[in-house]
Amino acid sequence: MKTKYLALLIAAMGSSLSFGASIDSLDAAYSKDSTVYDGTSGDALTVSSPTTIGVNNTAHWTMAFTISGLGSTSESNVGLLFTYNTGSYKNLEGLGFQLSESGDLTLCAGGFAYNGGTNSSPWKAQTFSDYSTSKPLTLFYTFNAGNVSISAMLGNDTSTLTTLTTLSSGASFSNQNMTQINFSAKDTSGNTWSAPNGITGEYTLNNFDLYTAVLTEDQMREYALNAVPEPAAASLGLLGLGIFLMRRRRA
C-alpha cells in the first residue's frame, strides 16, 4: 500500500511541475486548454466577458501559446495557427506558418479579407532554419497600440527567444473590439476558413493564454519555461508511473 501511495505521489509531483503555463503576478484574461487540430478542424474562443479587448491605437495585449506536432506544408501553402475577429471586421489579423520538410519554419503575420473584403494588409514573414518539430514552440503575438510583433522560443532553451519587432504594423481599428479568437481558422458562422493558398494548420495547441499587457522578455521566458516540461519533472512522472505499473503487474 505504501508503494502505491509513493508511486502516485511521485507521479503527481511530476505532473504538477510539468504542465500548464503561467506568469507570476499576472493573470490571463482568457485561456484555452490543449487541443489537437488535424488541418481541417477548428474552433473559436469567445472574447467578451470578463474583459473587453480592443484593437484600437491605445490597446495593449499579448497572446501566449505553445504548440507541438507542427505539420509540414507543401509548396507555397500557408498553414494557419489562428485569426481574431471583431464585430464588423471578420478574420482581422492572424498568424500563419510555412514548414518545409528540411526544417525551415517561416512565421507569417498579416491581415486577411476584412471590411467587406475591401481591405487587406500584406503578409510579412520571418524564417528560422533547422526548426525541430520534436520540441514545442512557444509563440507570443503582441498587439501594442496597433503595432504587431511576434516572439518565439524553442523548447526550454531561453537563448532561442527571438522577437520579430517589425513583422506587422498599422493593425489598429477605431471603435472595434475583439470578439473571437479562431484557432485553425473558424469564422463567426462556424465554417472553416482557409488561409491564403488554401489550407489550415496541423498541430497540437498545448496551452493558450491572452494577457491584457505587453509581456516583457523575462515574462515570455517564464511563460515558455512553465509551458514546457522540465526534464526532471517529466522523469518524476515517468518514475511514479513505472512504479505503479510494476506493482499492478506483480499483483
SVG drawing of the C-alpha trace seen along z (x, -y; Angstrom):
<svg xmlns="http://www.w3.org/2000/svg" viewBox="-23 -55 44 66">
<polyline fill="none" stroke="black" stroke-width="0.4" points="0.0,0.0 2.9,-2.4 4.5,-1.7 1.2,-2.5 0.9,-5.8 4.6,-6.6 4.2,-6.0 1.1,-8.1 2.8,-10.9 5.9,-10.9 3.7,-10.9 1.6,-13.8 4.7,-15.7 6.0,-15.3 2.6,-16.3 2.4,-19.4 5.8,-20.5 5.4,-19.7 2.2,-21.1 0.5,-24.4 1.7,-27.8 1.6,-30.9 3.3,-34.2 3.7,-35.2 1.5,-38.1 -0.2,-38.3 -3.5,-36.6 -4.7,-35.7 -7.9,-37.3 -8.7,-34.2 -7.3,-30.7 -7.8,-27.6 -6.7,-24.0 -4.9,-21.6 -6.5,-20.9 -5.4,-18.8 -6.0,-20.2 -5.7,-17.9 -5.6,-20.5 -9.3,-20.7 -10.8,-21.1 -11.1,-24.4 -12.9,-26.2 -13.3,-29.6 -12.7,-31.2 -15.4,-33.9 -14.0,-37.1 -16.4,-39.4 -16.5,-38.8 -14.9,-39.4 -12.6,-41.7 -13.1,-43.6 -10.1,-43.5 -9.8,-46.5 -8.0,-46.7 -7.6,-50.4 -4.4,-52.5 -4.5,-52.5 -4.9,-48.8 -2.2,-46.6 -2.4,-42.8 -0.4,-39.6 -1.5,-36.1 0.9,-33.5 0.7,-29.8 2.7,-26.7 2.3,-24.3 3.8,-20.9 3.4,-18.4 3.5,-21.1 2.8,-19.6 4.8,-20.5 3.2,-22.5 3.6,-21.7 5.0,-24.1 3.7,-27.6 0.8,-26.6 0.4,-28.5 -0.8,-26.7 -2.8,-28.8 -2.5,-28.9 -5.2,-31.5 -7.0,-34.6 -9.0,-37.0 -12.4,-38.6 -14.2,-41.8 -17.9,-42.5 -17.7,-44.1 -14.2,-43.1 -14.0,-39.3 -10.7,-37.5 -9.0,-40.7 -5.4,-39.6 -3.7,-36.3 -0.6,-34.2 0.3,-31.5 3.3,-29.4 5.2,-27.5 7.2,-24.5 9.4,-22.7 10.5,-19.1 14.0,-20.3 13.0,-22.2 12.8,-25.8 10.0,-27.4 8.5,-30.7 6.2,-32.6 3.7,-34.8 1.6,-37.6 -0.9,-39.9 -4.4,-40.9 -6.8,-38.9 -10.0,-40.0 -11.8,-42.4 -14.2,-45.4 -16.3,-43.5 -13.3,-42.3 -12.2,-45.8 -9.1,-46.0 -6.2,-43.7 -2.7,-44.1 0.2,-42.2 1.8,-39.1 5.1,-39.7 7.3,-36.8 10.5,-35.7 12.2,-32.3 14.0,-30.2 16.3,-27.4 16.8,-24.0 13.5,-24.0 13.0,-20.8 9.4,-19.5 10.5,-17.4 10.5,-20.4 7.4,-22.5 7.4,-26.1 6.1,-28.9 4.8,-31.9 3.8,-35.4 1.6,-37.6 1.8,-41.1 -0.6,-44.0 0.8,-47.3 -1.2,-50.3 -1.8,-48.9 1.7,-47.5 2.1,-43.7 5.1,-41.7 5.8,-38.0 8.2,-36.4 9.2,-32.7 11.1,-30.4 12.0,-26.8 11.5,-24.3 13.1,-25.3 16.1,-27.0 15.8,-30.6 18.6,-31.6 16.4,-30.9 13.8,-33.7 13.6,-35.9 11.3,-38.9 10.3,-40.0 9.5,-43.6 8.6,-44.7 6.6,-41.8 3.3,-43.7 2.1,-47.2 -0.8,-49.5 -3.3,-47.0 -5.4,-49.3 -9.1,-50.0 -11.1,-52.6 -14.2,-51.7 -13.6,-47.9 -13.2,-45.2 -12.0,-41.6 -15.0,-39.2 -13.4,-35.8 -10.1,-34.1 -10.3,-31.4 -7.9,-28.5 -7.1,-26.8 -9.4,-29.3 -13.1,-29.2 -15.2,-32.2 -18.1,-33.6 -20.6,-31.4 -18.6,-28.3 -17.4,-27.5 -13.8,-26.5 -11.9,-29.5 -8.7,-28.9 -5.5,-30.9 -4.0,-32.1 -3.3,-29.2 -5.9,-27.1 -5.1,-25.1 -5.3,-25.3 -2.7,-24.2 -2.0,-20.7 -0.7,-21.0 -1.4,-20.5 -2.2,-23.5 -0.6,-22.7 -1.9,-25.8 -3.1,-29.3 -3.4,-32.5 -4.4,-36.1 -2.9,-38.8 -4.1,-42.4 -0.5,-43.6 2.6,-43.7 4.8,-41.0 8.5,-41.7 11.1,-39.2 11.5,-37.9 7.8,-37.2 7.9,-35.5 10.7,-33.2 8.8,-32.5 5.7,-31.5 7.6,-29.3 9.5,-27.5 6.3,-26.8 4.7,-25.6 7.4,-23.1 8.0,-20.1 11.4,-20.3 13.4,-17.0 13.5,-16.4 9.7,-16.9 9.0,-14.6 11.3,-12.0 9.4,-12.1 6.2,-11.5 7.5,-8.6 9.2,-7.1 6.0,-7.2 4.0,-5.7 6.6,-2.9 6.5,-2.0 2.7,-2.0 2.6,0.3 5.2,2.7 3.2,3.0 0.0,3.7 1.7,6.3 3.1,8.2 -0.4,8.1"/>
</svg>
